[in-house]
Amino acid sequence: MKTSLKDWRQVHRKLKKMRGLSEEERIQLARSLAATPDERWQMHENFLHSHGLFSHWERKAYGFKW
Amino acid sequence: MVGMSGAILQGVPATTTDTDIWVDLPERQYVRLLNLVVKQGGTPMARTMYALSDGSLVNFIFSMTGLKKFAEEYAQSRELLWNGFKIRVLPLERIYKSKHDSAREKDIAHLPLLMRVIRGHRFAGTTGGPRKTQQRKTK
């Protein structure tokens, strides 16, 4: 089934019977599963940008080795 | 593409600070990759690791723990459209296998999340589950 991020509620419904997940985890998983590869990567980059950890130089300034 | 970057593209809600690319080259020929990256404005950080001009890191991998030869894994890889390019990504099950067999602390930590997403794809019937090449064979 091809989906994109906007279809996450549809995916979320299908995950209702999946055990071992809290509702928050189910929503996060549904969004990630529904997204296209480009959307998934964008979410990943947005997260790193939001913490100032996207580039190697930003991370070094933060104290990361790489 | 292998490692957590490949996993993220297949729906694993995680982050990584480098992109692992498995190359079908003997490690002694790493200079070819170095020249290629430097020509594009990248900076060598280590023999196989480079900072690209946008600050993102790329790590070239010459062999993968727990997996078959490059050609065999490539034949079973998934084709994804990413940034307008068709790329080949190691399927989640194979990323899981490699991380499981390498057994490094950071790899072991990813296993439950990878398994959750593999299960999630099966439940939801979303892409990222069965491999494309296998789907073709069953038609």
N, CA and C atoms of all chains as a GROMACS GRO file, in nm:
protein
  615
    1MET      N    1   0.084  -0.120   0.000
    1MET     CA    2   0.000   0.000   0.000
    1MET      C    3   0.087   0.124   0.000
    2LYS      N    4   0.072   0.208  -0.102
    2LYS     CA    5   0.151   0.331  -0.106
    2LYS      C    6   0.077   0.440  -0.031
    3THR      N    7   0.147   0.504   0.060
    3THR     CA    8   0.085   0.608   0.142
    3THR      C    9   0.180   0.727   0.150
    4SER      N   10   0.130   0.835   0.204
    4SER     CA   11   0.217   0.948   0.238
    4SER      C   12   0.176   0.995   0.377
    5LEU      N   13   0.246   1.093   0.426
    5LEU     CA   14   0.226   1.136   0.565
    5LEU      C   15   0.081   1.171   0.596
    6LYS      N   16   0.013   1.228   0.497
    6LYS     CA   17  -0.126   1.269   0.522
    6LYS      C   18  -0.219   1.148   0.547
    7ASP      N   19  -0.173   1.029   0.512
    7ASP     CA   20  -0.254   0.907   0.532
    7ASP      C   21  -0.228   0.841   0.666
    8TRP      N   22  -0.160   0.909   0.756
    8TRP     CA   23  -0.116   0.841   0.879
    8TRP      C   24  -0.232   0.788   0.962
    9ARG      N   25  -0.348   0.855   0.957
    9ARG     CA   26  -0.461   0.807   1.039
    9ARG      C   27  -0.509   0.670   0.990
   10GLN      N   28  -0.507   0.652   0.859
   10GLN     CA   29  -0.545   0.525   0.800
   10GLN      C   30  -0.449   0.414   0.846
   11VAL      N   31  -0.321   0.444   0.847
   11VAL     CA   32  -0.220   0.348   0.895
   11VAL      C   33  -0.238   0.325   1.045
   12HIS      N   34  -0.267   0.431   1.117
   12HIS     CA   35  -0.287   0.423   1.262
   12HIS      C   36  -0.398   0.324   1.294
   13ARG      N   37  -0.506   0.328   1.217
   13ARG     CA   38  -0.618   0.237   1.239
   13ARG      C   39  -0.572   0.091   1.225
   14LYS      N   40  -0.485   0.067   1.126
   14LYS     CA   41  -0.438  -0.070   1.103
   14LYS      C   42  -0.344  -0.119   1.212
   15LEU      N   43  -0.287  -0.024   1.286
   15LEU     CA   44  -0.194  -0.063   1.392
   15LEU      C   45  -0.263  -0.083   1.526
   16LYS      N   46  -0.395  -0.064   1.528
   16LYS     CA   47  -0.469  -0.070   1.654
   16LYS      C   48  -0.446  -0.202   1.728
   17LYS      N   49  -0.433  -0.311   1.649
   17LYS     CA   50  -0.420  -0.443   1.714
   17LYS      C   51  -0.275  -0.481   1.742
   18MET      N   52  -0.183  -0.394   1.708
   18MET     CA   53  -0.042  -0.426   1.732
   18MET      C   54  -0.012  -0.407   1.880
   19ARG      N   55   0.037  -0.514   1.942
   19ARG     CA   56   0.059  -0.511   2.087
   19ARG      C   57   0.189  -0.441   2.124
   20GLY      N   58   0.194  -0.400   2.250
   20GLY     CA   59   0.319  -0.350   2.307
   20GLY      C   60   0.349  -0.205   2.277
   21LEU      N   61   0.248  -0.132   2.227
   21LEU     CA   62   0.270   0.009   2.196
   21LEU      C   63   0.176   0.096   2.277
   22SER      N   64   0.227   0.207   2.328
   22SER     CA   65   0.138   0.306   2.388
   22SER      C   66   0.073   0.384   2.273
   23GLU      N   67  -0.028   0.462   2.303
   23GLU     CA   68  -0.096   0.538   2.198
   23GLU      C   69  -0.001   0.637   2.131
   24GLU      N   70   0.085   0.698   2.212
   24GLU     CA   71   0.183   0.794   2.157
   24GLU      C   72   0.279   0.724   2.061
   25GLU      N   73   0.323   0.606   2.102
   25GLU     CA   74   0.415   0.529   2.016
   25GLU      C   75   0.346   0.485   1.888
   26ARG      N   76   0.217   0.451   1.900
   26ARG     CA   77   0.141   0.405   1.783
   26ARG      C   78   0.128   0.520   1.682
   27ILE      N   79   0.104   0.639   1.732
   27ILE     CA   80   0.090   0.755   1.642
   27ILE      C   81   0.224   0.783   1.574
   28GLN      N   82   0.330   0.780   1.653
   28GLN     CA   83   0.463   0.806   1.596
   28GLN      C   84   0.496   0.702   1.489
   29LEU      N   85   0.467   0.576   1.519
   29LEU     CA   86   0.496   0.469   1.423
   29LEU      C   87   0.410   0.485   1.298
   30ALA      N   88   0.283   0.518   1.317
   30ALA     CA   89   0.191   0.532   1.202
   30ALA      C   90   0.239   0.645   1.110
   31ARG      N   91   0.282   0.754   1.167
   31ARG     CA   92   0.332   0.866   1.085
   31ARG      C   93   0.455   0.825   1.006
   32SER      N   94   0.542   0.752   1.074
   32SER     CA   95   0.667   0.711   1.010
   32SER      C   96   0.642   0.608   0.900
   33LEU      N   97   0.549   0.517   0.924
   33LEU     CA   98   0.519   0.414   0.824
   33LEU      C   99   0.445   0.474   0.704
   34ALA      N  100   0.359   0.569   0.732
   34ALA     CA  101   0.277   0.626   0.624
   34ALA      C  102   0.359   0.717   0.532
   35ALA      N  103   0.462   0.779   0.586
   35ALA     CA  104   0.538   0.880   0.510
   35ALA      C  105   0.613   0.818   0.392
   36THR      N  106   0.637   0.900   0.292
   36THR     CA  107   0.722   0.858   0.180
   36THR      C  108   0.868   0.868   0.225
   37PRO      N  109   0.962   0.804   0.154
   37PRO     CA  110   1.102   0.817   0.192
   37PRO      C  111   1.148   0.964   0.204
   38ASP      N  112   1.103   1.048   0.112
   38ASP     CA  113   1.141   1.190   0.120
   38ASP      C  114   1.085   1.255   0.247
   39GLU      N  115   0.960   1.223   0.278
   39GLU     CA  116   0.900   1.281   0.400
   39GLU      C  117   0.969   1.228   0.525
   40ARG      N  118   1.005   1.102   0.524
   40ARG     CA  119   1.075   1.044   0.640
   40ARG      C  120   1.209   1.114   0.661
   41TRP      N  121   1.279   1.136   0.551
   41TRP     CA  122   1.411   1.200   0.563
   41TRP      C  123   1.396   1.344   0.608
   42GLN      N  124   1.292   1.409   0.556
   42GLN     CA  125   1.267   1.548   0.595
   42GLN      C  126   1.239   1.558   0.745
   43MET      N  127   1.161   1.464   0.797
   43MET     CA  128   1.132   1.464   0.942
   43MET      C  129   1.261   1.445   1.021
   44HIS      N  130   1.345   1.356   0.972
   44HIS     CA  131   1.473   1.330   1.038
   44HIS      C  132   1.560   1.455   1.039
   45GLU      N  133   1.569   1.519   0.921
   45GLU     CA  134   1.652   1.640   0.913
   45GLU      C  135   1.594   1.754   0.998
   46ASN      N  136   1.461   1.766   0.996
   46ASN     CA  137   1.397   1.871   1.077
   46ASN      C  138   1.432   1.854   1.224
   47PHE      N  139   1.431   1.728   1.267
   47PHE     CA  140   1.463   1.700   1.408
   47PHE      C  141   1.605   1.743   1.440
   48LEU      N  142   1.698   1.707   1.353
   48LEU     CA  143   1.838   1.745   1.378
   48LEU      C  144   1.855   1.897   1.374
   49HIS      N  145   1.791   1.961   1.275
   49HIS     CA  146   1.798   2.108   1.265
   49HIS      C  147   1.743   2.173   1.392
   50SER      N  148   1.631   2.119   1.441
   50SER     CA  149   1.564   2.182   1.555
   50SER      C  150   1.652   2.179   1.680
   51HIS      N  151   1.745   2.086   1.684
   51HIS     CA  152   1.836   2.078   1.799
   51HIS      C  153   1.975   2.135   1.766
   52GLY      N  154   1.988   2.193   1.647
   52GLY     CA  155   2.118   2.247   1.607
   52GLY      C  156   2.222   2.139   1.592
   53LEU      N  157   2.177   2.021   1.544
   53LEU     CA  158   2.269   1.908   1.535
   53LEU      C  159   2.281   1.855   1.392
   54PHE      N  160   2.242   1.936   1.295
   54PHE     CA  161   2.240   1.883   1.159
   54PHE      C  162   2.381   1.864   1.102
   55SER      N  163   2.460   1.969   1.108
   55SER     CA  164   2.590   1.959   1.042
   55SER      C  165   2.697   1.906   1.137
   56HIS      N  166   2.800   1.854   1.076
   56HIS     CA  167   2.914   1.802   1.152
   56HIS      C  168   2.971   1.912   1.242
   57TRP      N  169   2.978   2.035   1.190
   57TRP     CA  170   3.039   2.145   1.265
   57TRP      C  171   2.952   2.184   1.384
   58GLU      N  172   2.820   2.185   1.366
   58GLU     CA  173   2.728   2.214   1.477
   58GLU      C  174   2.743   2.110   1.587
   59ARG      N  175   2.751   1.984   1.546
   59ARG     CA  176   2.762   1.876   1.645
   59ARG      C  177   2.893   1.884   1.721
   60LYS      N  178   3.000   1.920   1.650
   60LYS     CA  179   3.130   1.932   1.716
   60LYS      C  180   3.125   2.042   1.823
   61ALA      N  181   3.062   2.153   1.787
   61ALA     CA  182   3.051   2.264   1.882
   61ALA      C  183   2.970   2.222   2.005
   62TYR      N  184   2.881   2.128   1.983
   62TYR     CA  185   2.795   2.077   2.090
   62TYR      C  186   2.868   1.975   2.178
   63GLY      N  187   2.979   1.926   2.128
   63GLY     CA  188   3.058   1.830   2.206
   63GLY      C  189   3.062   1.690   2.150
   64PHE      N  190   2.996   1.670   2.034
   64PHE     CA  191   3.000   1.537   1.971
   64PHE      C  192   3.139   1.514   1.912
   65LYS      N  193   3.179   1.388   1.905
   65LYS     CA  194   3.307   1.355   1.842
   65LYS      C  195   3.298   1.378   1.691
   66TRP      N  196   3.185   1.335   1.631
   66TRP     CA  197   3.167   1.352   1.486
   66TRP      C  198   3.060   1.453   1.460
   67MET      N  199   2.238   0.210   0.012
   67MET     CA  200   2.244   0.275   0.142
   67MET      C  201   2.213   0.171   0.250
   68VAL      N  202   2.290   0.175   0.355
   68VAL     CA  203   2.273   0.076   0.462
   68VAL      C  204   2.267   0.150   0.597
   69GLY      N  205   2.261   0.078   0.705
   69GLY     CA  206   2.264   0.138   0.838
   69GLY      C  207   2.137   0.217   0.869
   70MET      N  208   2.146   0.305   0.966
   70MET     CA  209   2.026   0.374   1.013
   70MET      C  210   1.969   0.471   0.911
   71SER      N  211   2.051   0.524   0.822
   71SER     CA  212   1.996   0.610   0.716
   71SER      C  213   1.899   0.530   0.629
   72GLY      N  214   1.942   0.411   0.593
   72GLY     CA  215   1.854   0.324   0.515
   72GLY      C  216   1.730   0.287   0.593
   73ALA      N  217   1.748   0.268   0.723
   73ALA     CA  218   1.633   0.232   0.808
   73ALA      C  219   1.535   0.350   0.816
   74ILE      N  220   1.586   0.470   0.830
   74ILE     CA  221   1.499   0.589   0.838
   74ILE      C  222   1.417   0.602   0.710
   75LEU      N  223   1.480   0.581   0.596
   75LEU     CA  224   1.409   0.591   0.468
   75LEU      C  225   1.299   0.486   0.456
   76GLN      N  226   1.311   0.379   0.534
   76GLN     CA  227   1.209   0.273   0.529
   76GLN      C  228   1.112   0.282   0.647
   77GLY      N  229   1.114   0.395   0.718
   77GLY     CA  230   1.009   0.418   0.817
   77GLY      C  231   1.050   0.403   0.962
   78VAL      N  232   1.178   0.387   0.990
   78VAL     CA  233   1.220   0.376   1.129
   78VAL      C  234   1.232   0.517   1.188
   79PRO      N  235   1.151   0.546   1.292
   79PRO     CA  236   1.154   0.682   1.349
   79PRO      C  237   1.277   0.699   1.440
   80ALA      N  238   1.390   0.728   1.378
   80ALA     CA  239   1.515   0.741   1.453
   80ALA      C  240   1.596   0.854   1.390
   81THR      N  241   1.709   0.882   1.448
   81THR     CA  242   1.799   0.980   1.386
   81THR      C  243   1.937   0.917   1.374
   82THR      N  244   2.015   0.972   1.285
   82THR     CA  245   2.154   0.930   1.272
   82THR      C  246   2.235   1.051   1.231
   83THR      N  247   2.362   1.047   1.257
   83THR     CA  248   2.445   1.163   1.223
   83THR      C  249   2.533   1.136   1.102
   84ASP      N  250   2.522   1.017   1.046
   84ASP     CA  251   2.596   0.993   0.921
   84ASP      C  252   2.517   0.901   0.830
   85THR      N  253   2.552   0.906   0.704
   85THR     CA  254   2.488   0.820   0.604
   85THR      C  255   2.587   0.712   0.564
   86ASP      N  256   2.549   0.588   0.589
   86ASP     CA  257   2.637   0.477   0.554
   86ASP      C  258   2.607   0.429   0.413
   87ILE      N  259   2.711   0.428   0.331
   87ILE     CA  260   2.696   0.380   0.193
   87ILE      C  261   2.790   0.262   0.173
   88TRP      N  262   2.731   0.150   0.138
   88TRP     CA  263   2.811   0.028   0.112
   88TRP      C  264   2.855   0.033  -0.033
   89VAL      N  265   2.986   0.024  -0.054
   89VAL     CA  266   3.040   0.033  -0.189
   89VAL      C  267   3.106  -0.099  -0.228
   90ASP      N  268   3.091  -0.133  -0.354
   90ASP     CA  269   3.147  -0.257  -0.406
   90ASP      C  270   3.289  -0.229  -0.456
   91LEU      N  271   3.376  -0.199  -0.362
   91LEU     CA  272   3.516  -0.168  -0.394
   91LEU      C  273   3.604  -0.232  -0.287
   92PRO      N  274   3.724  -0.274  -0.324
   92PRO     CA  275   3.816  -0.318  -0.218
   92PRO      C  276   3.860  -0.195  -0.137
   93GLU      N  277   3.881  -0.213  -0.010
   93GLU     CA  278   3.911  -0.098   0.076
   93GLU      C  279   4.037  -0.025   0.033
   94ARG      N  280   4.130  -0.099  -0.028
   94ARG     CA  281   4.256  -0.034  -0.069
   94ARG      C  282   4.232   0.074  -0.176
   95GLN      N  283   4.113   0.070  -0.237
   95GLN     CA  284   4.084   0.170  -0.340
   95GLN      C  285   4.004   0.289  -0.285
   96TYR      N  286   4.013   0.310  -0.154
   96TYR     CA  287   3.937   0.418  -0.093
   96TYR      C  288   3.972   0.555  -0.152
   97VAL      N  289   4.091   0.567  -0.210
   97VAL     CA  290   4.134   0.695  -0.268
   97VAL      C  291   4.039   0.739  -0.380
   98ARG      N  292   3.982   0.644  -0.450
   98ARG     CA  293   3.887   0.678  -0.557
   98ARG      C  294   3.766   0.751  -0.499
   99LEU      N  295   3.721   0.705  -0.384
   99LEU     CA  296   3.607   0.770  -0.318
   99LEU      C  297   3.649   0.905  -0.262
  100LEU      N  298   3.767   0.908  -0.204
  100LEU     CA  299   3.819   1.033  -0.149
  100LEU      C  300   3.823   1.141  -0.259
  101ASN      N  301   3.878   1.105  -0.375
  101ASN     CA  302   3.887   1.202  -0.485
  101ASN      C  303   3.749   1.249  -0.529
  102LEU      N  304   3.656   1.155  -0.534
  102LEU     CA  305   3.520   1.188  -0.576
  102LEU      C  306   3.456   1.288  -0.480
  103VAL      N  307   3.469   1.262  -0.351
  103VAL     CA  308   3.405   1.348  -0.251
  103VAL      C  309   3.473   1.485  -0.246
  104VAL      N  310   3.604   1.486  -0.252
  104VAL     CA  311   3.678   1.613  -0.245
  104VAL      C  312   3.643   1.699  -0.367
  105LYS      N  313   3.627   1.634  -0.482
  105LYS     CA  314   3.590   1.708  -0.603
  105LYS      C  315   3.455   1.777  -0.587
  106GLN      N  316   3.368   1.718  -0.503
  106GLN     CA  317   3.234   1.775  -0.479
  106GLN      C  318   3.235   1.876  -0.364
  107GLY      N  319   3.353   1.905  -0.309
  107GLY     CA  320   3.361   2.003  -0.201
  107GLY      C  321   3.357   1.943  -0.062
  108GLY      N  322   3.371   1.811  -0.052
  108GLY     CA  323   3.370   1.744   0.078
  108GLY      C  324   3.506   1.748   0.145
  109THR      N  325   3.507   1.719   0.276
  109THR     CA  326   3.630   1.722   0.354
  109THR      C  327   3.652   1.584   0.417
  110PRO      N  328   3.769   1.523   0.398
  110PRO     CA  329   3.794   1.394   0.463
  110PRO      C  330   3.804   1.409   0.614
  111MET      N  331   3.736   1.324   0.689
  111MET     CA  332   3.744   1.324   0.836
  111MET      C  333   3.827   1.205   0.883
  112ALA      N  334   3.814   1.096   0.812
  112ALA     CA  335   3.890   0.975   0.837
  112ALA      C  336   3.898   0.903   0.702
  113ARG      N  337   3.961   0.787   0.700
  113ARG     CA  338   3.984   0.721   0.571
  113ARG      C  339   3.855   0.691   0.496
  114THR      N  340   3.750   0.662   0.569
  114THR     CA  341   3.625   0.628   0.500
  114THR      C  342   3.512   0.726   0.532
  115MET      N  343   3.540   0.828   0.609
  115MET     CA  344   3.435   0.921   0.650
  115MET      C  345   3.462   1.063   0.600
  116TYR      N  346   3.358   1.125   0.546
  116TYR     CA  347   3.372   1.257   0.486
  116TYR      C  348   3.259   1.349   0.528
  117ALA      N  349   3.295   1.478   0.550
  117ALA     CA  350   3.192   1.579   0.571
  117ALA      C  351   3.164   1.641   0.435
  118LEU      N  352   3.038   1.638   0.393
  118LEU     CA  353   3.002   1.699   0.265
  118LEU      C  354   2.991   1.850   0.282
  119SER      N  355   2.974   1.920   0.170
  119SER     CA  356   2.975   2.067   0.177
  119SER      C  357   2.861   2.123   0.262
  120ASP      N  358   2.751   2.048   0.279
  120ASP     CA  359   2.641   2.097   0.364
  120ASP      C  360   2.660   2.058   0.511
  121GLY      N  361   2.771   1.994   0.542
  121GLY     CA  362   2.799   1.957   0.681
  121GLY      C  363   2.752   1.818   0.719
  122SER      N  364   2.682   1.751   0.628
  122SER     CA  365   2.638   1.614   0.659
  122SER      C  366   2.754   1.517   0.640
  123LEU      N  367   2.749   1.406   0.713
  123LEU     CA  368   2.858   1.309   0.710
  123LEU      C  369   2.820   1.187   0.627
  124VAL      N  370   2.917   1.139   0.550
  124VAL     CA  371   2.899   1.016   0.474
  124VAL      C  372   3.008   0.919   0.517
  125ASN      N  373   2.969   0.794   0.537
  125ASN     CA  374   3.065   0.691   0.576
  125ASN      C  375   3.058   0.578   0.474
  126PHE      N  376   3.170   0.551   0.409
  126PHE     CA  377   3.171   0.442   0.312
  126PHE      C  378   3.205   0.312   0.383
  127ILE      N  379   3.125   0.210   0.352
  127ILE     CA  380   3.143   0.079   0.413
  127ILE      C  381   3.193  -0.017   0.305
  128PHE      N  382   3.294  -0.094   0.338
  128PHE     CA  383   3.352  -0.187   0.240
  128PHE      C  384   3.308  -0.331   0.264
  129SER      N  385   3.267  -0.361   0.385
  129SER     CA  386   3.211  -0.494   0.412
  129SER      C  387   3.111  -0.483   0.526
  130MET      N  388   3.007  -0.566   0.518
  130MET     CA  389   2.900  -0.561   0.618
  130MET      C  390   2.900  -0.690   0.699
  131THR      N  391   2.898  -0.676   0.829
  131THR     CA  392   2.895  -0.793   0.917
  131THR      C  393   2.763  -0.868   0.903
  132GLY      N  394   2.772  -1.001   0.893
  132GLY     CA  395   2.653  -1.085   0.896
  132GLY      C  396   2.577  -1.095   0.765
  133LEU      N  397   2.626  -1.029   0.661
  133LEU     CA  398   2.552  -1.031   0.534
  133LEU      C  399   2.628  -1.108   0.427
  134LYS      N  400   2.556  -1.136   0.318
  134LYS     CA  401   2.619  -1.204   0.204
  134LYS      C  402   2.705  -1.105   0.127
  135LYS      N  403   2.757  -1.149   0.014
  135LYS     CA  404   2.840  -1.059  -0.067
  135LYS      C  405   2.757  -0.943  -0.123
  136PHE      N  406   2.827  -0.836  -0.157
  136PHE     CA  407   2.762  -0.714  -0.205
  136PHE      C  408   2.659  -0.746  -0.316
  137ALA      N  409   2.703  -0.820  -0.416
  137ALA     CA  410   2.616  -0.845  -0.533
  137ALA      C  411   2.488  -0.917  -0.492
  138GLU      N  412   2.500  -1.011  -0.400
  138GLU     CA  413   2.381  -1.086  -0.357
  138GLU      C  414   2.285  -0.997  -0.279
  139GLU      N  415   2.340  -0.915  -0.192
  139GLU     CA  416   2.254  -0.825  -0.113
  139GLU      C  417   2.194  -0.717  -0.204
  140TYR      N  418   2.274  -0.671  -0.299
  140TYR     CA  419   2.226  -0.567  -0.391
  140TYR      C  420   2.105  -0.618  -0.470
  141ALA      N  421   2.114  -0.744  -0.512
  141ALA     CA  422   2.005  -0.802  -0.590
  141ALA      C  423   1.875  -0.809  -0.510
  142GLN      N  424   1.886  -0.817  -0.379
  142GLN     CA  425   1.768  -0.825  -0.292
  142GLN      C  426   1.731  -0.689  -0.232
  143SER      N  427   1.804  -0.587  -0.270
  143SER     CA  428   1.781  -0.456  -0.207
  143SER      C  429   1.651  -0.393  -0.257
  144ARG      N  430   1.605  -0.292  -0.186
  144ARG     CA  431   1.481  -0.223  -0.224
  144ARG      C  432   1.517  -0.098  -0.302
  145GLU      N  433   1.439  -0.069  -0.404
  145GLU     CA  434   1.461   0.053  -0.480
  145GLU      C  435   1.366   0.159  -0.427
  146LEU      N  436   1.421   0.273  -0.390
  146LEU     CA  437   1.340   0.384  -0.339
  146LEU      C  438   1.366   0.509  -0.420
  147LEU      N  439   1.266   0.594  -0.425
  147LEU     CA  440   1.284   0.725  -0.487
  147LEU      C  441   1.312   0.824  -0.374
  148TRP      N  442   1.426   0.887  -0.381
  148TRP     CA  443   1.468   0.978  -0.273
  148TRP      C  444   1.536   1.099  -0.334
  149ASN      N  445   1.484   1.216  -0.302
  149ASN     CA  446   1.538   1.341  -0.358
  149ASN      C  447   1.544   1.337  -0.510
  150GLY      N  448   1.448   1.270  -0.570
  150GLY     CA  449   1.444   1.264  -0.716
  150GLY      C  450   1.534   1.158  -0.777
  151PHE      N  451   1.605   1.083  -0.694
  151PHE     CA  452   1.694   0.978  -0.745
  151PHE      C  453   1.642   0.841  -0.706
  152LYS      N  454   1.664   0.745  -0.794
  152LYS     CA  455   1.637   0.606  -0.757
  152LYS      C  456   1.758   0.554  -0.682
  153ILE      N  457   1.736   0.510  -0.561
  153ILE     CA  458   1.849   0.458  -0.484
  153ILE      C  459   1.818   0.316  -0.438
  154ARG      N  460   1.921   0.243  -0.401
  154ARG     CA  461   1.906   0.107  -0.350
  154ARG      C  462   1.931   0.108  -0.199
  155VAL      N  463   1.840   0.048  -0.126
  155VAL     CA  464   1.848   0.047   0.020
  155VAL      C  465   1.843  -0.097   0.069
  156LEU      N  466   1.928  -0.128   0.163
  156LEU     CA  467   1.925  -0.260   0.225
  156LEU      C  468   1.791  -0.277   0.298
  157PRO      N  469   1.718  -0.386   0.274
  157PRO     CA  470   1.588  -0.404   0.341
  157PRO      C  471   1.602  -0.406   0.493
  158LEU      N  472   1.498  -0.366   0.561
  158LEU     CA  473   1.503  -0.357   0.708
  158LEU      C  474   1.546  -0.489   0.773
  159GLU      N  475   1.498  -0.600   0.718
  159GLU     CA  476   1.534  -0.730   0.776
  159GLU      C  477   1.684  -0.754   0.770
  160ARG      N  478   1.747  -0.707   0.661
  160ARG     CA  479   1.891  -0.726   0.645
  160ARG      C  480   1.969  -0.626   0.732
  161ILE      N  481   1.915  -0.507   0.748
  161ILE     CA  482   1.979  -0.410   0.839
  161ILE      C  483   1.975  -0.468   0.981
  162TYR      N  484   1.860  -0.528   1.015
  162TYR     CA  485   1.846  -0.592   1.146
  162TYR      C  486   1.951  -0.701   1.163
  163LYS      N  487   1.964  -0.785   1.061
  163LYS     CA  488   2.059  -0.898   1.067
  163LYS      C  489   2.202  -0.847   1.087
  164SER      N  490   2.236  -0.746   1.012
  164SER     CA  491   2.373  -0.693   1.020
  164SER      C  492   2.400  -0.634   1.158
  165LYS      N  493   2.304  -0.559   1.209
  165LYS     CA  494   2.322  -0.499   1.342
  165LYS      C  495   2.325  -0.607   1.450
  166HIS      N  496   2.240  -0.706   1.434
  166HIS     CA  497   2.235  -0.817   1.530
  166HIS      C  498   2.370  -0.889   1.534
  167ASP      N  499   2.426  -0.917   1.416
  167ASP     CA  500   2.551  -0.994   1.410
  167ASP      C  501   2.672  -0.911   1.448
  168SER      N  502   2.667  -0.782   1.422
  168SER     CA  503   2.783  -0.699   1.460
  168SER      C  504   2.788  -0.683   1.612
  169ALA      N  505   2.669  -0.683   1.675
  169ALA     CA  506   2.658  -0.689   1.822
  169ALA      C  507   2.729  -0.576   1.895
  170ARG      N  508   2.752  -0.464   1.827
  170ARG     CA  509   2.806  -0.349   1.899
  170ARG      C  510   2.693  -0.292   1.985
  171GLU      N  511   2.733  -0.227   2.093
  171GLU     CA  512   2.633  -0.176   2.187
  171GLU      C  513   2.531  -0.087   2.117
  172LYS      N  514   2.578   0.004   2.033
  172LYS     CA  515   2.486   0.098   1.967
  172LYS      C  516   2.396   0.027   1.866
  173ASP      N  517   2.445  -0.083   1.809
  173ASP     CA  518   2.362  -0.159   1.715
  173ASP      C  519   2.256  -0.241   1.788
  174ILE      N  520   2.296  -0.302   1.897
  174ILE     CA  521   2.201  -0.380   1.976
  174ILE      C  522   2.087  -0.290   2.024
  175ALA      N  523   2.121  -0.166   2.057
  175ALA     CA  524   2.019  -0.072   2.107
  175ALA      C  525   1.912  -0.043   2.002
  176HIS      N  526   1.947  -0.056   1.874
  176HIS     CA  527   1.851  -0.026   1.767
  176HIS      C  528   1.758  -0.143   1.736
  177LEU      N  529   1.794  -0.262   1.780
  177LEU     CA  530   1.720  -0.382   1.736
  177LEU      C  531   1.571  -0.379   1.770
  178PRO      N  532   1.533  -0.342   1.894
  178PRO     CA  533   1.388  -0.343   1.925
  178PRO      C  534   1.310  -0.246   1.836
  179LEU      N  535   1.368  -0.131   1.807
  179LEU     CA  536   1.299  -0.033   1.722
  179LEU      C  537   1.285  -0.086   1.580
  180LEU      N  538   1.393  -0.145   1.529
  180LEU     CA  539   1.387  -0.202   1.393
  180LEU      C  540   1.280  -0.310   1.385
  181MET      N  541   1.275  -0.396   1.486
  181MET     CA  542   1.177  -0.504   1.485
  181MET      C  543   1.035  -0.448   1.493
  182ARG      N  544   1.018  -0.344   1.571
  182ARG     CA  545   0.886  -0.282   1.583
  182ARG      C  546   0.838  -0.230   1.447
  183VAL      N  547   0.929  -0.170   1.372
  183VAL     CA  548   0.889  -0.114   1.242
  183VAL      C  549   0.865  -0.225   1.140
  184ILE      N  550   0.946  -0.330   1.145
  184ILE     CA  551   0.923  -0.444   1.055
  184ILE      C  552   0.783  -0.501   1.082
  185ARG      N  553   0.749  -0.517   1.209
  185ARG     CA  554   0.616  -0.567   1.246
  185ARG      C  555   0.508  -0.468   1.202
  186GLY      N  556   0.537  -0.341   1.223
  186GLY     CA  557   0.441  -0.236   1.187
  186GLY      C  558   0.408  -0.237   1.039
  187HIS      N  559   0.509  -0.254   0.956
  187HIS     CA  560   0.485  -0.261   0.811
  187HIS      C  561   0.395  -0.380   0.777
  188ARG      N  562   0.417  -0.491   0.847
  188ARG     CA  563   0.334  -0.610   0.821
  188ARG      C  564   0.189  -0.584   0.860
  189PHE      N  565   0.171  -0.521   0.975
  189PHE     CA  566   0.036  -0.490   1.022
  189PHE      C  567  -0.035  -0.394   0.926
  190ALA      N  568   0.037  -0.290   0.889
  190ALA     CA  569  -0.026  -0.182   0.813
  190ALA      C  570  -0.027  -0.208   0.663
  191GLY      N  571   0.057  -0.301   0.618
  191GLY     CA  572   0.066  -0.328   0.474
  191GLY      C  573   0.129  -0.213   0.398
  192THR      N  574   0.213  -0.136   0.467
  192THR     CA  575   0.277  -0.022   0.404
  192THR      C  576   0.408  -0.064   0.338
  193THR      N  577   0.459   0.022   0.250
  193THR     CA  578   0.585  -0.010   0.181
  193THR      C  579   0.699  -0.001   0.280
  194GLY      N  580   0.797  -0.086   0.258
  194GLY     CA  581   0.908  -0.096   0.353
  194GLY      C  582   0.906  -0.232   0.416
  195GLY      N  583   0.800  -0.306   0.391
  195GLY     CA  584   0.789  -0.441   0.444
  195GLY      C  585   0.853  -0.541   0.348
  196PRO      N  586   0.772  -0.613   0.270
  196PRO     CA  587   0.830  -0.713   0.180
  196PRO      C  588   0.921  -0.647   0.076
  197ARG      N  589   1.022  -0.720   0.036
  197ARG     CA  590   1.116  -0.664  -0.060
  197ARG      C  591   1.054  -0.660  -0.199
  198LYS      N  592   1.089  -0.555  -0.273
  198LYS     CA  593   1.032  -0.536  -0.405
  198LYS      C  594   1.065  -0.651  -0.497
  199THR      N  595   1.189  -0.698  -0.492
  199THR     CA  596   1.230  -0.805  -0.582
  199THR      C  597   1.153  -0.933  -0.554
  200GLN      N  598   1.120  -0.956  -0.428
  200GLN     CA  599   1.042  -1.075  -0.394
  200GLN      C  600   0.900  -1.061  -0.447
  201GLN      N  601   0.848  -0.937  -0.437
  201GLN     CA  602   0.713  -0.916  -0.487
  201GLN      C  603   0.705  -0.946  -0.636
  202ARG      N  604   0.811  -0.905  -0.709
  202ARG     CA  605   0.813  -0.929  -0.852
  202ARG      C  606   0.810  -1.078  -0.882
  203LYS      N  607   0.888  -1.155  -0.805
  203LYS     CA  608   0.898  -1.298  -0.829
  203LYS      C  609   0.764  -1.370  -0.812
  204THR      N  610   0.683  -1.319  -0.720
  204THR     CA  611   0.558  -1.388  -0.691
  204THR      C  612   0.449  -1.358  -0.792
  205LYS      N  613   0.472  -1.257  -0.878
  205LYS     CA  614   0.368  -1.222  -0.977
  205LYS      C  615   0.358  -1.328  -1.084
   0.00000   0.00000   0.00000
